[in-house]
């Protein structure tokens, strides 16, 4: 799942009206992505217990809109803008999935299937209109819209899937985290040994990062009676935020994840 591999599936005729708006797919990308998923999970839970869930959803939604507007207005990839949007997508996506279960009583298996179908529909229509799903083809406003719609849907799907394995399938949060850690290792192995399509491998891993990070974050935050370490969702969220800020600050200074123009 390297940068060059992802570009193999990019349409050579794709219009390049602006610089690529997403980071290079490096080790740093996956580390920060997993950290944001964990923070989104615990922050969502923390806010839901701190205030009325409706207000919490409104705050998260408003923050997400502001972050996405800033991201869309930027003409190139900016680390702190991009990852701020991802963090808020994580918080809002978690809340969206939780609302279906807690607010409407929809079983996790149903919400998981629903979001899986929704994500498949996003990818089908995205590919039908743009002829590529490669993230390094995000060089137009329309493609960026599709990209963020897919990102939001992956977070909702990952949240539902993680809760499904942890509660409905009774694996617990730690067991779920281990299971998804094994699952996320499959795409690069299949890419290396079986020739798995690079774009499919990327998006498969992208979806799995959500329940992976969330499961371990929940395990650290929830009470011992629920199989956790009882560190508290607030402290866990704060600790993850500090680590995320450190990584994003490092990337902003070193620019190690800035897409290289013309690189193959």
matplotlib code that plots the C-alpha trace (Angstrom):
import matplotlib.pyplot as plt

x = [0.0, 2.6, 2.1, 3.3, 1.1, -2.0, -1.3, -1.3, -5.1, -5.4, -6.8, -4.1, -6.7, -7.7, -7.8, -5.3, -6.9, -5.2, -2.6, -3.4, -5.4, -4.5, -1.2, 1.3, 0.4, 3.3, 3.8, 2.9, -0.4, -1.5, -0.3, -2.1, -5.2, -5.4, -4.9, -7.7, -10.1, -9.4, -9.7, -13.0, -14.4, -13.6, -14.3, -17.7, -18.5, -17.1, -19.2, -22.3, -22.0, -20.9, -23.9, -27.1, -26.4, -28.3, -26.1, -23.0, -24.0, -24.7, -21.3, -19.5, -21.4, -20.7, -17.0, -16.9, -18.6, -16.1, -13.1, -14.3, -14.9, -11.4, -10.1, -12.0, -10.8, -7.2, -5.5, -3.1, -2.5, -2.0, -1.3, -3.1, -6.2, -6.5, -6.1, -8.4, -11.1, -10.3, -10.5, -13.9, -15.1, -14.1, -16.1, -19.2, -19.1, -19.0, -22.0, -23.9, -23.4, -24.3, -27.5, -28.8, -28.2, -28.8, -31.4, -33.4, -32.5, -31.2, -29.0, -25.3, -25.5, -28.2, -26.3, -23.1, -24.8, -26.5, -23.2, -21.4, -24.1, -23.9, -20.1, -20.4, -22.9, -20.5, -17.7, -19.9, -21.2, -17.8, -16.1, -18.9, -18.5, -14.7, -13.3, -10.9, -11.0, -7.3, -6.7, -3.9, -6.5, -8.1, -7.3, -10.8, -13.5, -15.9, -13.4, -12.7, -16.4, -16.6, -13.5, -14.8, -18.2, -16.4, -14.3, -17.4, -19.1, -16.0, -16.0, -19.6, -19.1, -16.1, -17.8, -20.8, -18.5, -16.3, -19.3, -20.7, -17.6, -17.1, -20.7, -22.9, -20.3, -18.9, -15.3, -14.8, -12.9, -9.4, -10.5, -11.9, -8.8, -6.6, -9.0, -8.8, -5.1, -4.8, -7.3, -5.5, -2.3, -4.1, -4.3, -0.5, 0.2, -2.4, -1.0, 2.5, 1.8, -1.5, -1.4, -4.4, -5.6, -3.8, -6.8, -9.0, -6.2, -6.0, -9.7, -10.1, -7.3, -8.8, -12.1, -10.4, -8.4, -11.6, -12.6, -8.9, -8.2, -11.7, -11.5, -8.2, -9.3, -12.5, -10.5, -8.4, -11.3, -14.3, -14.7, -13.3, -16.8, -17.0, -13.6, -11.6, -8.7, -11.0, -8.7, -11.7, -12.8, -11.7, -8.1, -7.7, -9.1, -6.7, -3.7, -4.5, -4.9, -1.5, 0.1, -1.8, -0.7, 2.9, 2.7, 0.9, 3.3, 6.2, 4.7, 3.9, 7.5, 9.3, 6.6, 7.4, 3.8, 3.4, 2.6, 5.4, 4.3, 4.9, 6.1, 5.2]
y = [0.0, 2.5, 5.8, 4.5, 1.4, 3.5, 5.6, 2.5, 2.6, 6.4, 7.4, 9.0, 11.4, 12.7, 16.5, 18.1, 21.4, 21.6, 19.9, 16.5, 17.2, 14.1, 13.0, 10.5, 7.0, 6.4, 4.8, 8.2, 8.2, 4.9, 5.7, 9.0, 7.5, 4.8, 7.4, 9.6, 6.6, 5.9, 9.6, 9.8, 6.9, 8.0, 11.7, 10.8, 8.8, 11.5, 14.2, 12.1, 11.6, 15.2, 16.9, 16.1, 13.8, 16.1, 19.0, 16.9, 15.8, 19.4, 20.6, 17.8, 18.4, 22.1, 21.5, 19.1, 21.5, 24.3, 21.9, 20.6, 24.1, 25.0, 21.8, 22.5, 26.1, 25.0, 24.5, 21.9, 19.4, 21.0, 18.5, 20.3, 21.1, 17.6, 15.8, 18.2, 17.2, 13.5, 13.8, 15.6, 13.0, 10.3, 12.0, 12.7, 9.3, 7.6, 9.6, 8.8, 5.1, 5.2, 7.2, 4.3, 1.8, 3.9, 6.3, 4.0, 0.6, -0.7, -3.8, -3.5, -6.2, -4.2, -0.9, -2.6, -4.0, -0.7, 1.3, -1.4, -1.1, 2.7, 2.7, 0.3, 2.6, 5.6, 3.7, 2.6, 6.0, 7.6, 5.2, 5.6, 9.4, 9.7, 6.3, 6.0, 5.6, 6.3, 8.9, 10.5, 11.4, 13.9, 16.9, 18.4, 19.7, 16.9, 14.1, 15.7, 15.6, 11.9, 11.3, 12.9, 11.2, 7.9, 8.8, 9.7, 6.5, 4.3, 5.8, 5.0, 1.5, 0.9, 2.1, -0.3, -3.2, -2.7, -2.5, -5.6, -7.7, -6.3, -6.6, -8.7, -11.3, -11.0, -10.6, -7.7, -4.6, -6.1, -9.2, -7.0, -4.9, -8.0, -9.4, -6.2, -6.0, -9.3, -8.3, -5.1, -7.1, -9.0, -6.3, -5.7, -9.4, -10.0, -7.1, -8.5, -12.2, -12.4, -9.2, -7.6, -4.4, -1.5, 0.7, -2.0, -2.9, 0.8, 1.2, -2.1, -1.2, 2.3, 0.9, -1.5, 1.2, 2.5, -0.5, -1.2, 2.1, 2.4, -1.1, -0.4, 3.1, 1.7, -1.0, 1.6, 3.9, 1.8, 0.4, -2.9, -4.3, -3.9, -5.5, -2.3, -0.6, 2.1, 5.0, 7.1, 8.3, 11.9, 11.1, 8.7, 11.3, 13.9, 11.5, 10.6, 14.2, 15.0, 12.2, 13.3, 16.9, 15.7, 13.7, 16.3, 19.0, 16.8, 16.3, 20.0, 20.9, 18.0, 17.7, 14.0, 13.3, 16.1, 14.5, 14.8, 16.4, 14.0, 11.1, 7.6]
z = [0.0, -1.0, -2.8, -6.1, -5.9, -5.2, -8.3, -10.5, -10.4, -11.0, -14.4, -16.4, -17.9, -14.4, -14.4, -12.0, -11.1, -7.7, -5.7, -4.1, -1.0, 1.0, 2.7, 1.4, 2.6, 4.9, 8.3, 9.8, 8.0, 9.5, 13.0, 13.2, 11.6, 14.3, 17.0, 15.6, 15.6, 19.3, 20.2, 18.3, 20.2, 23.7, 23.0, 21.7, 24.8, 27.1, 25.5, 25.5, 29.3, 29.9, 28.2, 26.4, 23.5, 21.1, 22.1, 21.8, 18.3, 17.4, 18.6, 16.8, 13.6, 13.7, 14.3, 11.5, 9.0, 10.0, 9.6, 6.2, 4.9, 5.9, 4.3, 1.0, 0.8, 1.0, -2.4, -1.2, 1.6, 5.0, 7.8, 10.7, 8.5, 7.2, 10.5, 12.4, 9.9, 10.4, 14.2, 13.9, 11.4, 13.9, 16.7, 14.5, 12.8, 16.2, 17.3, 14.1, 14.6, 18.3, 17.6, 15.5, 18.3, 21.5, 20.1, 17.9, 19.3, 16.0, 16.5, 15.7, 13.1, 11.2, 11.4, 10.3, 7.3, 6.6, 6.7, 4.6, 1.9, 2.1, 1.7, -1.2, -2.8, -2.3, -4.0, -6.9, -7.7, -7.0, -9.5, -12.0, -12.1, -11.7, -13.0, -10.1, -6.3, -5.8, -3.1, -5.1, -7.7, -5.2, -7.3, -8.0, -5.8, -6.8, -6.0, -2.7, -1.9, -2.7, -0.7, 2.5, 2.1, 1.9, 5.0, 7.1, 6.0, 6.9, 10.4, 10.9, 9.5, 11.6, 14.8, 14.2, 13.4, 16.4, 18.7, 17.0, 17.8, 21.3, 22.5, 20.2, 19.5, 23.1, 22.2, 24.6, 23.7, 24.1, 22.1, 19.4, 19.3, 18.8, 16.1, 14.1, 14.6, 12.8, 10.2, 9.3, 8.6, 5.8, 3.0, 2.8, 2.9, 0.2, -1.8, -1.6, -2.1, -4.0, -6.0, -4.3, -5.9, -4.2, -4.0, -2.5, 0.0, 1.0, 1.6, 3.4, 5.8, 6.2, 7.3, 9.8, 11.5, 12.9, 15.0, 15.7, 17.4, 19.0, 20.5, 22.3, 23.3, 24.8, 26.6, 28.2, 29.1, 30.2, 33.7, 34.8, 35.0, 31.2, 30.7, 30.6, 32.5, 33.9, 33.0, 32.0, 28.6, 29.4, 30.3, 27.4, 25.0, 26.3, 26.2, 22.6, 21.6, 23.0, 20.9, 17.8, 18.2, 18.6, 15.4, 13.4, 14.6, 13.5, 10.1, 9.7, 10.3, 8.4, 5.6, 5.4, 4.4, 1.8, -1.6, -4.1, -7.4, -10.3, -8.1, -9.2]

ax = plt.figure().add_subplot(projection="3d")
ax.plot(x, y, z, "-o")
ax.set_aspect("equal")
plt.show()
